[in-house]
């Protein structure tokens, strides 16, 4: 059984598109969407979707989907909370703006059956142009070379390995990097070349070169031991300018 965990924070109408995507997936056991929105508009959308799911309970709409509410935002804490209430032997952590390929469940099961305790999907950006093709290729090559996945690559892990690694470190940034580092000690990762499609909005809003430089800078500073809270403040300041 594969359980999907999605952290949600002030995504507004994107939560509706997420729900449509989850309903279209096949071969997965369940999905838990963990919402920590504090913007009234986003919270209203999530509340409406959750109420709709309750009304549809028992009807055939694909895999079971439920919403879990946390009062304090923090992606790592949200994903840990979602994992704690899932029943699957494999956990798949999905960002709100990432879309899985149709055969995702089959590819994950194949990887686990080959002895991999964890892994991720190659990434494709939902933007046109050669610059984005080069960027996504660089991201995939970096992940393969380092054995470190980012959250928008749909990281999956067996529950046993997730617990052995201690789950996500509840830090404000780089929780995916930290988990990857610990999982590398347990098992060689599987990389699925059927890519997950993820939003390019971060690069489009802030500029390709600027965003690439920022991401490399943050990873370098994290490697040097800089406080994750300070890194998160830099990341949020850039994001809030738009």
Secondary structure, DSSP 8 states (H G I E B T S, - for coil): -EEEEEEESS-TTHHHHHHHHHHH--S--EEEEEE---SHHHHHHHHHHHHHHHHTTTS--SSEEEEEE-SS--HHHHHHHHHHH---SEEEE--TTEE--TTHHHHHHHHHHTT-SEEEEEEEES--SHHHHHHHHHHHHHHHHHT---GGG--EEEHHHHHHTTS----SS-HHHHHHHHHHTT---EEEEEEEEE--HHHHHH-HHHHHHHHHHHHHHHHTT--HHHHHHHHHHHHHT-
